[in-house]
Amino acid sequence: MNGDDTVSFNLVDRPWLTARTRHGHEVELSLLDVFRRSHEVTALLGDVPTQVFALTRLLLAVLHRALRGPQDFEEWAGYWQDGLPVDKIADYLAVHRHRFDLLDGELPFMQVPGLRTAKDEVSELDRLIADVPNGHPYFTTRLGGVKTLSFAEAARWLVHCHAFDPSGIKSGAADDPRTKQGKGYPIGTGWAGNLGGVVPVGKSLRDTLLLNLLPYHDDADLPAWERDRFDPVKDAVDGLTPTGRVDLYTWQSRRIRLTHDGQQVTGVLICNGKPLGPQNRSEVEPHTAWRRSQAQEKKLRKPLVYMPREHDPQKAVWRGLQPLLPGAVPPQGKDAAPFLTPGVVEWVAEVEDVIGEDYFVRLHTVGMTYGAQSATTTEIIDDVVALHAVLLRRADLAHTAVDCVRDAENAARALGKLARNLGEAAGYRPDPRAKPGTRDGVRDQALELAYASMDPLFRKWLREVTADTEPLQARADWHRAAWGVIHRLGKDMLDRAPVAAWTGRVANKRFITSSHAYRWFLNDLRTALPFANADFEVTS
């Protein structure tokens, strides 16, 4: 590992995980202490949101193996009632303690000792840290490159690298037959880089871990620290299949070696590890929604292929709510469903009777987007939508929420259409060379304004849906809220329209003035939000 081989940094008892307590204090905890104090910790923290996702999955892998379960619903309910069995967790970590030493000379945590290139090169630590050029605070404080990392920081980034490392050319390991001319050619991103990550978050870290702890009863499904190291000479590198969730939570998509000087980490070598395709992994990957891909079905000549449903960085999570609500999956008859709900969200719906229908769940959506050939990171997605557990269980409420999302989209389109029509009335002409479906600046700015204005209102409305909510009344409430903000924005647009728009002109073979545009807007808005001005009061 370089440096002093007697130096140790064992993650079981050395602080390296950052967390926030219920009093708002930020603390750094060891692996064992984070379980011991999980009831008083509100959340894990991380240098970036994707790091929290990767570390949460690591904790889940530890829990599954320490408990050898939960075997079933009843065992899970016991943990929810009585708390995590810390003694069992401590015993498990004691048995495997030697595999959690970050600096061990023979079995360093999630690393390959002796990993080297033909020229014995080692990269700077920028390669270990997610290359996000969007002004994230972590990166702006490290301008000029990362020269060293503390052992705690390096451990967190090590876990993150296995999960989210971009694709692209890597250092070629000397012992890897895939290496060509000293280079490791692309095998894809880290496994989690394929996902539109979804993590149900509870009132405490203990609750969060349990909400994500699905039944587990496969002793062959092992984490990285209970397996022999991946050897590209002896082991297959094509057609790999994970043994289960625990295997995926700690999937070694890279072979990595950290170098250190006995005080801090000074360099890293990152080579290709175990490749894994994302097709049809829904049975073992619960932290993402899935979409049916006819393109993949045609390419692979298979009757049914599901791919992870990635997040759209241009959309707030509530605008893609339907795949996150088990009760909103439409019946398909003989056809396969167009999407699948994340397994962890289905589990929260399953245990609603235990946690309570009014238990407040935050669905944390997290993911990473990549550039050309997935060789660089472009953006980290981080959003949260809060709702009561009953919304995950009751189909009538779920369908109402989805209907209200659609109504919001139609209201936004009405505002976008108004902006375009006012522009045409004033003499604005779209570029005649623009292809159909390309962005319309005036309209798209109005759409963005509409969604940004409705965003806090919809989140508030969603939080207020409870077991006592009457669906039609809730929809009417949303229509009134959306009408208020979109109507105001439309009136503001009308008031700011130039004088030329009042005079009007012929556009697309019709005469249009600002008065026409506003009247059409009101008609569109009434169609989008028909209950906004209803005089009735829905009673149960």
C-alpha positions in Angstrom: 0.0 0.0 0.0 3.1 2.2 0.3 3.9 4.0 3.5 4.1 2.2 6.8 2.6 -1.3 6.6 2.0 -1.2 10.3 -0.4 1.7 10.1 -4.1 0.7 10.5 -7.3 2.5 10.0 -10.1 0.1 10.8 -13.5 1.4 9.8 -15.2 -0.7 12.5 -14.0 1.5 15.3 -12.4 4.6 13.6 -14.7 7.5 12.9 -15.2 8.0 9.1 -19.0 8.3 8.5 -20.5 11.8 9.0 -24.0 12.1 10.4 -26.4 14.7 11.8 -27.9 14.2 15.3 -31.4 15.1 16.3 -30.0 18.3 17.9 -28.5 19.4 14.6 -24.9 18.6 15.4 -22.6 17.1 12.8 -20.6 14.1 14.1 -18.1 11.6 12.7 -18.8 8.0 13.6 -17.3 4.6 13.2 -19.2 1.7 11.5 -20.2 0.2 14.8 -21.1 3.5 16.4 -23.3 4.5 13.5 -25.5 1.5 14.3 -25.3 2.1 18.1 -26.5 5.7 17.7 -28.8 5.2 14.7 -31.8 6.0 16.8 -30.4 9.5 17.7 -29.0 10.2 14.3 -31.4 11.8 11.8 -29.4 11.1 8.6 -26.1 10.2 7.1 -24.2 13.1 5.5 -21.7 13.0 2.7 -19.4 15.1 0.6 -21.9 14.7 -2.2 -25.5 13.2 -2.2 -24.4 10.2 -4.3 -21.9 9.4 -1.5 -24.8 9.1 1.0 -26.6 6.8 -1.4 -23.6 4.5 -1.7 -22.8 4.5 2.1 -26.4 3.8 3.0 -26.3 0.7 0.8 -23.1 -0.4 2.5 -24.8 -0.1 5.9 -27.7 -2.2 4.6 -25.3 -4.9 3.4 -23.8 -5.1 6.9 -27.3 -5.3 8.4 -28.5 -8.0 6.2 -25.5 -10.2 6.9 -25.4 -9.4 10.6 -29.1 -10.3 11.0 -29.1 -13.1 8.4 -32.4 -11.5 7.5 -34.9 -10.2 8.1 -36.4 -13.5 7.1 -40.0 -12.3 6.9 -42.5 -9.5 7.7 -42.8 -10.6 11.4 -39.1 -10.5 12.0 -38.9 -7.0 10.4 -41.8 -5.8 12.5 -39.9 -6.9 15.6 -36.9 -4.8 14.7 -39.2 -1.8 14.1 -40.7 -2.2 17.5 -37.6 -3.1 19.5 -34.8 -1.4 17.6 -31.7 -2.8 15.9 -30.0 -5.7 17.7 -26.6 -3.9 18.1 -25.0 -7.0 19.8 -25.6 -9.1 16.7 -24.1 -6.3 14.5 -21.1 -6.0 16.8 -20.5 -9.7 16.7 -20.7 -9.8 12.9 -18.3 -6.9 12.6 -15.9 -8.5 15.0 -15.8 -11.7 12.9 -15.0 -9.7 9.7 -13.0 -6.9 11.3 -9.9 -7.7 9.3 -11.7 -7.0 6.1 -12.6 -3.4 7.2 -9.1 -2.1 7.6 -8.5 0.6 4.9 -4.7 0.2 5.1 -4.3 -3.5 5.7 -1.3 -4.9 3.7 -3.1 -8.2 2.7 -6.8 -7.5 2.6 -7.4 -3.7 2.5 -11.1 -2.7 2.5 -12.6 -2.7 -1.0 -9.1 -2.7 -2.6 -6.6 -4.9 -4.3 -3.2 -5.1 -2.7 -0.3 -5.2 -5.1 -2.5 -3.7 -7.9 -0.1 -2.0 -10.3 0.4 -1.0 -13.9 3.3 -2.1 -16.1 5.0 1.2 -15.4 4.0 1.4 -11.7 2.0 4.6 -12.2 -0.3 6.1 -9.5 -2.8 8.8 -10.2 -3.6 11.9 -8.3 -6.6 11.8 -6.0 -8.8 13.8 -8.4 -9.5 10.5 -10.1 -11.1 9.2 -6.9 -13.3 12.2 -6.4 -16.4 12.7 -8.6 -15.6 15.2 -11.3 -18.6 17.5 -11.1 -18.2 20.8 -12.8 -21.4 22.4 -11.5 -20.1 24.4 -8.5 -20.8 21.9 -5.7 -19.3 23.4 -2.5 -17.1 20.3 -1.9 -15.3 20.9 -5.2 -15.0 24.7 -5.0 -13.1 24.4 -1.8 -10.5 22.2 -3.4 -9.6 24.3 -6.5 -6.2 23.4 -7.8 -6.6 19.7 -7.3 -6.7 17.3 -4.4 -3.2 16.4 -3.2 -4.1 14.4 -0.1 -7.2 13.0 1.7 -7.6 12.0 5.3 -8.2 8.3 5.8 -11.8 9.0 6.7 -12.4 11.0 3.5 -10.6 8.5 1.3 -12.8 5.6 2.7 -16.0 7.5 1.8 -14.8 8.3 -1.7 -13.6 4.7 -2.1 -17.1 3.4 -1.6 -18.5 6.1 -3.9 -16.0 5.3 -6.6 -17.1 1.6 -6.8 -20.7 2.8 -7.1 -20.6 5.9 -9.4 -17.2 6.0 -11.1 -17.6 7.2 -14.7 -16.8 4.9 -17.6 -14.0 5.8 -20.0 -10.4 4.6 -20.3 -8.8 3.5 -17.0 -5.3 2.6 -15.9 -4.5 -0.8 -17.3 -3.7 -3.3 -14.5 -0.6 -5.4 -15.3 -2.4 -8.6 -14.3 -5.6 -8.0 -16.3 -5.8 -9.7 -19.7 -8.2 -7.0 -20.8 -5.5 -4.4 -20.7 -4.3 -3.3 -24.1 -1.3 -1.0 -24.6 -1.3 -0.1 -21.0 -5.0 1.0 -21.0 -8.2 -0.4 -19.5 -10.9 0.2 -22.1 -14.4 1.2 -21.0 -16.7 -1.3 -19.3 -19.4 1.1 -18.1 -20.0 3.3 -15.1 -20.1 2.0 -11.5 -23.3 0.0 -10.9 -25.2 2.8 -9.1 -24.4 5.1 -12.0 -27.1 3.3 -14.0 -29.8 4.0 -11.5 -32.4 6.6 -10.8 -31.8 6.1 -7.1 -34.7 6.2 -4.6 -34.2 5.9 -0.9 -37.2 6.1 1.6 -36.0 8.3 4.5 -37.5 8.1 8.0 -37.4 10.1 11.2 -34.0 8.7 12.2 -31.2 6.7 10.6 -32.6 3.7 12.3 -35.9 4.1 10.6 -34.3 4.8 7.3 -32.3 1.6 7.4 -35.3 -0.4 8.4 -37.5 1.1 5.7 -34.9 0.0 3.2 -34.3 -3.5 4.7 -36.3 -5.9 2.6 -36.7 -9.6 3.5 -33.4 -11.4 3.0 -32.8 -15.2 3.2 -30.1 -16.1 0.8 -26.8 -17.0 2.5 -25.1 -17.2 -0.9 -25.7 -13.5 -1.4 -22.4 -12.1 0.0 -20.9 -8.6 0.2 -17.4 -7.8 -1.0 -15.8 -8.3 2.4 -17.0 -11.9 2.6 -15.8 -12.8 -0.9 -12.5 -13.6 -2.5 -11.1 -10.7 -4.4 -12.1 -10.5 -8.1 -9.3 -11.9 -10.3 -9.7 -11.0 -14.0 -7.2 -13.8 -14.8 -9.1 -16.6 -13.0 -12.6 -15.3 -12.9 -15.1 -14.7 -15.8 -15.4 -11.1 -16.9 -18.4 -11.5 -19.2 -22.0 -12.6 -18.3 -21.5 -11.8 -14.6 -24.7 -12.2 -12.5 -25.0 -10.8 -9.0 -26.2 -13.3 -6.4 -28.6 -10.8 -4.8 -29.1 -7.3 -3.3 -26.1 -7.5 -0.9 -23.8 -8.4 -3.8 -25.1 -5.4 -5.8 -24.9 -3.0 -2.8 -21.1 -3.7 -2.7 -20.4 -4.5 -6.4 -16.8 -4.1 -7.2 -17.0 -2.3 -10.5 -13.4 -1.1 -10.1 -10.2 -2.6 -8.8 -8.6 0.1 -6.7 -5.5 0.7 -4.6 -4.9 3.7 -2.3 -1.4 4.9 -1.5 -0.5 6.7 1.7 2.4 8.1 3.7 1.3 6.8 7.0 -0.6 10.1 7.8 -2.9 10.5 4.9 -3.8 9.1 1.5 -1.6 10.5 -1.3 -2.6 8.7 -4.5 -4.8 6.1 -6.1 -4.8 3.5 -8.8 -8.2 2.8 -10.4 -8.5 0.0 -12.9 -11.5 -1.9 -14.4 -13.3 -4.3 -12.2 -16.4 -6.4 -12.7 -18.7 -5.2 -15.6 -22.4 -5.5 -15.2 -25.2 -4.7 -17.6 -28.4 -3.0 -16.3 -30.9 -5.1 -18.2 -33.6 -7.0 -16.1 -32.1 -6.6 -12.7 -35.3 -5.5 -10.9 -35.4 -8.7 -8.8 -32.1 -7.8 -7.1 -32.0 -4.0 -7.4 -34.7 -2.3 -5.2 -33.4 1.3 -5.2 -34.7 2.4 -8.6 -37.8 2.4 -10.7 -37.7 0.5 -14.0 -39.0 1.2 -17.4 -39.8 -1.2 -20.2 -37.4 -0.7 -23.1 -38.7 -1.9 -26.5 -35.4 -0.8 -28.0 -33.5 -3.2 -25.8 -36.0 -5.9 -26.5 -35.3 -5.5 -30.2 -31.6 -5.3 -29.7 -31.4 -8.4 -27.4 -34.2 -10.3 -29.1 -36.0 -10.8 -25.8 -39.7 -10.5 -25.2 -39.4 -8.2 -22.2 -36.6 -6.0 -21.0 -36.7 -3.5 -18.2 -34.0 -0.8 -17.7 -33.4 1.4 -14.7 -35.5 4.6 -14.9 -33.0 7.3 -14.6 -33.9 10.7 -13.2 -34.3 13.7 -15.5 -32.1 16.6 -14.1 -34.5 19.1 -15.7 -37.5 17.9 -13.7 -38.4 18.0 -10.0 -39.1 14.6 -8.6 -42.9 15.2 -8.2 -43.3 15.6 -11.9 -42.3 12.0 -12.3 -44.3 10.7 -9.4 -46.3 7.9 -10.9 -43.5 5.2 -11.0 -42.8 6.0 -7.3 -46.3 5.2 -6.1 -47.2 1.4 -6.0 -50.9 2.2 -6.0 -50.6 4.2 -9.3 -49.4 1.4 -11.5 -52.1 1.1 -14.1 -53.6 -2.4 -14.9 -52.2 -3.7 -18.1 -54.3 -6.8 -18.8 -52.2 -9.1 -21.0 -49.5 -6.4 -21.7 -46.4 -6.0 -19.4 -46.4 -2.9 -17.2 -44.6 0.1 -18.8 -42.7 0.7 -15.5 -42.0 -1.0 -12.2 -42.0 0.7 -8.8 -38.8 0.6 -6.7 -38.7 -2.4 -4.5 -38.0 -0.3 -1.4 -41.1 1.8 -2.0 -43.2 -1.3 -2.4 -41.8 -2.5 0.9 -42.8 0.7 2.7 -46.3 0.2 1.4 -46.3 -3.4 2.6 -45.3 -2.4 6.2 -47.7 0.6 6.4 -49.8 -1.2 9.0 -46.7 -1.4 11.2 -45.2 2.1 10.8 -48.6 3.8 10.7 -50.6 5.3 7.8 -49.6 8.8 8.9 -45.9 8.0 9.2 -44.0 10.7 7.3 -41.7 9.3 4.6 -39.3 11.3 2.5 -38.5 9.8 -0.9 -34.9 10.9 -1.5 -34.1 10.7 -5.2 -30.4 10.8 -6.1 -28.4 10.0 -9.2 -25.6 11.0 -11.5 -25.7 12.0 -15.1 -22.7 11.5 -17.4 -21.3 13.1 -20.5 -20.3 11.5 -23.9 -19.7 7.8 -23.6 -20.4 8.2 -19.8 -16.7 9.1 -19.5 -17.3 12.3 -17.4 -19.7 13.3 -14.7 -22.0 16.2 -15.7 -24.5 16.6 -12.8 -25.6 15.1 -9.5 -29.3 14.8 -9.0 -30.6 15.4 -5.5 -34.3 15.9 -4.6 -36.8 14.9 -1.9 -40.5 14.6 -1.9 -42.3 14.1 1.4 -45.5 12.2 1.9 -47.5 10.1 4.3 -47.2 6.4 4.1 -50.8 6.0 3.2 -50.2 7.5 -0.2 -48.0 4.5 -1.0 -50.7 2.1 -0.1 -54.1 3.5 -1.2 -54.7 3.4 -4.9 -57.3 6.1 -4.9 -55.0 8.7 -3.3 -52.1 7.6 -5.5 -54.2 8.1 -8.6 -55.3 11.5 -7.4 -51.7 12.6 -6.9 -50.8 11.4 -10.4 -53.9 13.2 -11.8 -52.8 16.4 -10.1 -49.3 16.1 -11.6 -50.9 15.8 -15.0 -53.2 18.8 -14.3 -50.1 20.8 -13.3 -48.4 20.0 -16.5 -51.5 21.1 -18.5 -51.7 24.3 -16.6 -48.0 25.0 -17.3 -48.6 24.3 -21.0 -51.4 26.8 -20.9 -49.0 29.5 -19.7 -46.4 28.4 -22.2 -48.9 28.8 -25.0 -49.9 32.2 -23.7 -46.3 33.4 -23.8 -45.9 32.1 -27.4 -49.1 33.7 -28.6 -48.3 37.0 -27.0 -44.9 36.9 -28.7 -46.6 36.2 -32.1 -49.0 39.0 -31.5 -46.1 41.3 -31.0 -44.3 40.1 -34.1 -42.1 37.4 -32.6 -41.3 34.7 -35.2 -39.7 31.4 -34.3 -36.7 30.4 -36.4 -38.2 28.8 -39.6 -35.1 26.6 -39.8 -35.8 25.0 -36.4 -36.8 21.4 -36.5 -40.1 20.3 -35.0 -39.8 19.5 -31.3 -36.8 21.7 -30.7 -36.9 24.3 -27.9 -39.0 27.4 -28.2 -37.3 30.1 -26.1 -40.4 32.1 -25.2 -42.6 29.2 -24.5 -39.9 27.2 -22.6 -39.1 30.1 -20.3 -42.8 30.3 -19.4 -42.9 26.6 -18.7 -39.9 26.8 -16.4 -41.5 29.8 -14.6 -44.8 27.8 -14.2 -43.1 24.8 -12.8 -40.9 26.8 -10.4 -43.9 28.7 -9.1 -46.0 25.6 -8.6 -43.2 23.5 -7.1 -43.5 24.6 -3.4 -47.3 24.5 -3.7 -47.4 21.0 -5.0 -44.9 19.7 -2.4 -47.1 21.3 0.3 -50.2 19.8 -1.1 -48.6 16.4 -1.3 -47.5 16.6 2.4 -51.1 17.3 3.4 -52.6 14.2 1.8 -53.5 11.9 4.7 -55.7 8.9 5.4 -58.6 11.3 6.0 -58.2 13.0 2.6 -61.1 12.7 0.2 -59.6 12.3 -3.2 -61.9 14.6 -5.2 -61.7 17.3 -2.6 -57.9 17.1 -2.6 -57.9 17.5 -6.4 -60.1 20.5 -6.2 -57.8 22.0 -3.5 -54.9 21.5 -5.8 -56.7 23.1 -8.8 -57.4 26.2 -6.7 -53.8 26.5 -5.6 -52.5 26.0 -9.1 -55.1 28.3 -10.6 -54.0 31.1 -8.2 -50.4 31.1 -9.2 -50.7 30.3 -13.0 -53.6 32.8 -13.5 -51.4 35.5 -11.7 -48.5 34.7 -14.0 -50.7 34.9 -17.0 -52.1 38.3 -16.0 -48.6 39.6 -15.4 -47.5 38.4 -18.9 -50.5 40.2 -20.4 -49.8 43.4 -18.5 -46.1 43.4 -19.7 -47.0 42.6 -23.3 -45.7 45.3 -25.7 -48.1 47.7 -27.4 -47.6 45.9 -30.6 -49.3 42.9 -29.1 -52.4 44.9 -28.4 -52.5 45.9 -32.0 -51.9 42.4 -33.2 -51.0 40.8 -36.5 -51.6 37.8 -38.6 -49.7 34.7 -37.5 -50.2 31.2 -38.9 -53.1 32.4 -41.0 -55.0 33.9 -38.1 -55.2 37.3 -36.7 -54.0 37.4 -33.1 -53.9 40.2 -30.4 -53.0 40.0 -26.8 -56.7 40.0 -26.0 -57.1 36.8 -28.1 -54.1 35.2 -26.5 -55.4 35.9 -23.0 -58.9 34.6 -23.7 -57.4 31.4 -25.2 -55.2 31.1 -22.1 -58.2 31.3 -19.7 -60.0 28.6 -21.7 -56.9 26.4 -21.6 -56.5 27.0 -17.9 -60.2 26.1 -17.2 -59.7 22.9 -19.2 -56.5 22.1 -17.2 -58.0 22.9 -13.8 -61.7 22.3 -14.1 -62.4 22.2 -10.3 -60.6 25.5 -9.5 -63.7 27.6 -9.6 -66.2 24.9 -8.6 -68.9 26.0 -6.2 -69.4 22.6 -4.6 -67.9 21.2 -1.5 -67.1 17.5 -1.6 -68.3 15.6 1.5 -67.6 12.0 2.4 
